[in-house]
Amino acid sequence: MTTAPTRAPQRDTISAGPSHRRKVGRSQERPNWMAGVTSVIWLVIVAVPIYWIVITSFKSQSNYYQENPFAPPGEPTLANYRLVIESDFIQYFINSVIATLGAVVPAVLVSFMAAYAIVRGGRSRSLRWTNSLFLMGLAIPLQAVVIPIYLIIIQLGLYDSLMALILPSIAFAIPLSVLVLSNFIRDVPKELFDSMRIDGASETEMLWKLAFPLTRPAVVTVTIYNALQIWNGFLLPLVLTQSPDKRTLPLALWSFQGQYSINVPAVLASVVLTTLPILVLYVVGRRQLLAGLTAGFGK
């Protein structure tokens, strides 16, 4: 007489399932105390200097040496900001705006069109050489070629002008912009380009009606990054300009600090006024900037 094989009891397996899931859930919900503490420490390191700069800019010169450096001003004053604005700050601000916009707008436009040509015409040998040339530009630091740039600007007759700042800034902004934008354009599905081509669209229409809207976060990210680099640039204005009316904000801030080195609140007021446009630019393009950065990390 044969007996049917009995199944092994699965009670342990069944009972172990929920407890295992509970353990996994608890491990996933466990807070990362190390990351939290590190974040708080980093926030304090960044926030304390900013707090000190802002409150000190509203103190008078006499109260600065009498009060606690980290205490809010007992008698806030705007005299430091009036002093900075009356010291040709508006002219320096206009020069920085002209130099930044004059370099960023052409650099981003040229970089976007070049990136599109490199991605869409990848089989062309000339475009591959052009892409390699752009990549080589990333390996050349500004400090290594500042003397040749100085000699070229003199030969062109552009020394001590805002155009002397704009042209080199465009050249140094293009390589990284092309690299970033080409990676984003490459991720646009080819089927979309093929469908537009079947509908009779030209390359120009595909460039501005398809590639540009889909890569707008990358364009905004590149624009803000280049604007910050040019706005905070110090070496080119120092070497390529001489007249006080051609100074940009970083160079003017350096000369202002030398002129009013004892008046610390006035110097910090100039720092606050110099930083405000950067904060406004970040607030305006914050969403697009974060979208471009997160998309870049997800690739």
URWO-V703175 format. One line per field, one symbol per residue. phi: phi as a letter, one per 40 degrees, with the letter a starting at -180 (. if undefined). psi: psi as a letter, one per 40 degrees, with the letter a starting at -180 (. if undefined). Layout:
phi = ???
psi = ???
This chain:
phi = .cbccccccbcccccccccccccccccccccccccccccccccccccccccccccccccccccccbccdbccccbcabcccccccccfccccccccccccccccccccccccccccccccbccccccccccccccccccbccccbccdccccccccgbcgacccccccccccccdcccccccccccccdccccccccccgcccccccccbccccbddccccccccccccccccbcccccbbbcccbcccccccccccccbccccdccccccccccdccccccccbcccccccccccccc
psi = hiihhiihhfdddddeddddddddddddehigddddddddddddddddddddddddeeiiddddedihdeiihdgiiedddddddeffddddddddddddddddddddddddddddddddfdehddddddddddddddehidddeddddddddddefeifiddddddddddeddddddddddddddehhdddddddddeeiiddddddedddddeddddddddddddddddehddddddeidideeiidddddddddddfddgdddddddddddddddddddddfdddddddddddde.
